[in-house]
Amino acid sequence: MSFFGVSGMYYSGESLGEHRIVLAEDSNLFSSMVSKRLKELFDIDVIVCRDYEDLQFAVENASFPASLAISNINLPGAENGEALNYLIEMSVPTVVFTGSFQEKTREAILAKDIVDYVIKDSVFAVDMLAESVCRFLTNKKHHVLIVDDSPTARALLTTQLKRYNFRTSSADSGAAALEILKNNPDIALVITDYNMPDIDGFELTRRIRSAHGPHQLRIIGVSSSTNRLLSARFLKAGGNDFVVRPFVNEEFYCRVNQNLDTLTKIKTLSERVKIPA
């Protein structure tokens, strides 16, 4: 089966039907559309919960845990967002599917460590939701290396990437990063700080590029500096992207996705024309 996402994602692989998805949605129209689309695209059977009581029963009486929940902000019996709090307490990763959205709502949702949110405001909403589900269920195949000498920065990035279901490793220096790369050939993306004491981000990128081409591994540089020329220097050193701290969550996740999507497409093309990796 294959799927082209709205943002450029391409999935071609086996059925994702082994995953259990819980959908907390009281609208018959949207629950029907979402269930049908996920079954059609990925062979996923969705468990539909029309109210808060249904949701609690589905989560607590399952033969095996849900891989993911899709939930409206408000449900009958949980008109003040209790459903989201419940799913988080039960450690169920959750994508919010909502029709009402404001900046205040966004902040409240992201503060709850929600995986993602999709707004029901376009004809593409269901396909955007399908893409979010597919990304979460398949992100585990991607191994990301975080390089930063700041323990706080490493922890924040690790937490954020694990929220999206990526596998992660971390290094506190350029030298440690090179050693981890040597021992983990499956690493697909390196996210590296610019300012580090032993090997700065530019030099680390050059050394990585001497062994790994952009068709094998992608590199994103990060910095909190206001010097706009850093991005140019980083790209000229062999980097693929550059993001300035503090991140906007959605932008950061988009940049990560775009780089991994590009790598996936390159590898798919290479396999088809039998170009050596």
N, C-alpha and C positions, 0 to 999 in steps of 0.2 A: 504494500500500500504506500501511497505517496501523498504529501500534503504541502501546498504552498501557502505560507502564512501572509497576512496583510503586511507585516513589517519586513518581509524578505526571507523569512525562515523557510527552509526546505527540509521536510522529513521524508525519508524513504527507508522503510524498515519493516520489521515484523509487527504484528498486532500488539496493541497495548492493553488487550482485553484482560490480562491478569490483574490489572489494577482496579481497586474498588474506589469509586467516586460517589460521594454523597452530595446531592444537590438540594439545598434548602431554599425553596422558591415557591411562593404561594400563587403566582400567576400561571394559569394553565397554559397560556400561549408560550411564555418564555421557557417553562419547564419542558414542554413538548419540543420546542425548537432546539434547545440545548441537548436534550436526551437523544433526539434523532441525529443531530450533527455529530456528536461524539461517537455514537454507534457506527454511523456511516463512515467517518474518517478513520477511527482507530479501533473499532470493534469493542468499545467500552460500554458496558451495561451500567447505566446510572441509576442510583437509588434515590428516588424523588421524595422529599420530605415537605409537606405542605404547611406545617406549623412547628412550633418549638417542641411540642411533645413528640411528634414524629421524628424530629432530629435527634433528640435525646435517646429515643428507642433505637434508632438506626446505629448510632455510635456505640451505645453501651451493650447492645445485644448481637453484635456482629461476630461471625466466626473468625474473622481476622480483621485487623485495623484498616481503616480507610487510608488510601494513599494520599488523598486530597479531598477537601470539601470546597464546594462552590456555594456561597451564601449571600443572600440579600442582607442588607443592613438590618432591616426590620422584618419580623415575621409575626403572624398571629400568635399571641402568647408571649411574644418577646419584642414588644413595640419600641423598646429603648436600647436596642443593640445588644441585648443579653446573649443572643445566639453566637455572635462573634466572640464574646468573652468566654462562653462555654467551650467553643471549639478550641480556643487557645489553651484553656485550662486542661482540656483533654488531649493536648499536644497533636491536634490534627492540623496540618498545613492547610491554609485557607486562601482562596481567591474570592474577593468580593465582587459581586455582580449587582450593580445598583443603578437605579434611574435618577436618583437625586444626588447631586454632587456639588459641593462648594469647597473653597480652600480650607475652611474649618473642618469639614468632613474628611478631607484628604489627610490633614495633620492627625486627626483622631485615629484614622485607619492605620496609617504608617506607624503610629506610636504603639500599636498593638502587635507589631511584628507579623502583619499580614504578608503573604507571598506577593500578591499583586491585586490590582483592582481593574475592573472593566466597566465602562459606563454604557448604559443601554440608550445611546443617543444617536445611533447611525445604523444603516443597513448592514454594516460590517461588524456590529457588536458581537454576534454569536461566533463569527469566525475569529475575531480577536480573542474571545474567551477560549475557543478551541486551541488557538496558538499558545495562549498562556498555559493551558493545561498540558499541551504537548511539550512545551519547554521544560516545565517543572518535572514531568515524568522522565524526560530524557537527559536533563542536565547532569545527572549522575555520571554519565559517560565522559564528561569533560573534567579534566584535572587542571586546576589553576594554582600557580605559584605566586605568592605575595611576598614582595621584598621591601622591607622598611626597617630602619634601625630603631624606630619608636614602637615599644610594646603596645601602646594604646592604639596607634594607627593600624598595626597588624591585627589586633583583636577586633577592631571595628570592621575592617575589610573582611576578615574571616567570617564574622557573624553575618554580615550582609550577604556574602556569597553562599554561605550555608543555608541561609533563609531561602535562597533560590534553588537549593538542592545540588550545588556544585560540590565536587570533591576539592579539598584545598590542602596545600602545604604552605609553610611560611619560612622565611629566612630573615635573620637580623643583619645580614651584611651581603655585599656582592659576592664575596668568596664563598659564603655558605650557600648562596643561590646557585652558583656554578656547580658545586658539589651535589646539590639536590637534583639539578637538571641531569647531571651525569648518571645518577642512580635511578631516575624516573623518566624514561624516554616517552612515557605517555602524556607528559605535561603539554597542554595545547596552548596555554596562555600564561604569560608572565605580566604581572602588574607591579611595576617598580617605582619607588620613590626616586626623586632626582638627587636630593642632598643626603649622601651617606658618607661616613668617615673613611672607609677603606677604598671602595671603588664606587664612584658616583654613578648615577643612572645612565649617563651617556656612555661611559667606559664599559659598564656592564652590558649595555645593549650591543656595543661593538663586539665584545667577546662572545656573546650569545650568537650574534649573526655570523661570526666566523665558523660556527659549527652547525647552526640551524637556520635554514632559509625561511623566508616568510610563508612558503607553502607548507612548512612543517610546524611552525610555531609563531604565534602572534605576540606582540609586546605593546603594552599600554604604559606610558609614563604618567606619573602623577606628581603634583607639587602644589604647595600652598603659596608659592611666590607669585607676585603680581607682574613679574617680568614676562612679557608676552613673547619674547624671543626664545624662551626656553622650549616652547613647543616646536619651533622651527629647528633648533639645534638637535632636539631629540629625534625628530623625524629624519633629519639628515644623517643621524647616527645609525639609522636602521629600524627605528620604532614605527609602529603602525598607527598609533593614536596617542593623544595626550589629553588628560583631564585635570582641571584645576580644582583643588580643594577650597572650601567645603563642597562636596558633591550634592547635586540634586539626585535623589534616589533613582527616579525614573530615567534620567539622562545617563547615569552611570550604568544601570542595567542594560539600557539600550546600546551603549558603546561596547559593553562586554558581549552582548548577543551579536552585534554586527560583525565583530572580529571573529567570533567563533563560527558564525554563519559563512563568512568568507572562506575560512579555513576548510569547513565541511564541503563547500562547493568546489574548492580547488582539489581536494582529495578525491571527491567523486569524479571530477573530470579526469584527473590523473589515472584513476583506475580504468576509466572507459577507454582512454587512448593509450593505456599501458605505459605512462611516463614513470620512470623510477622515482620513488619518493625521496 
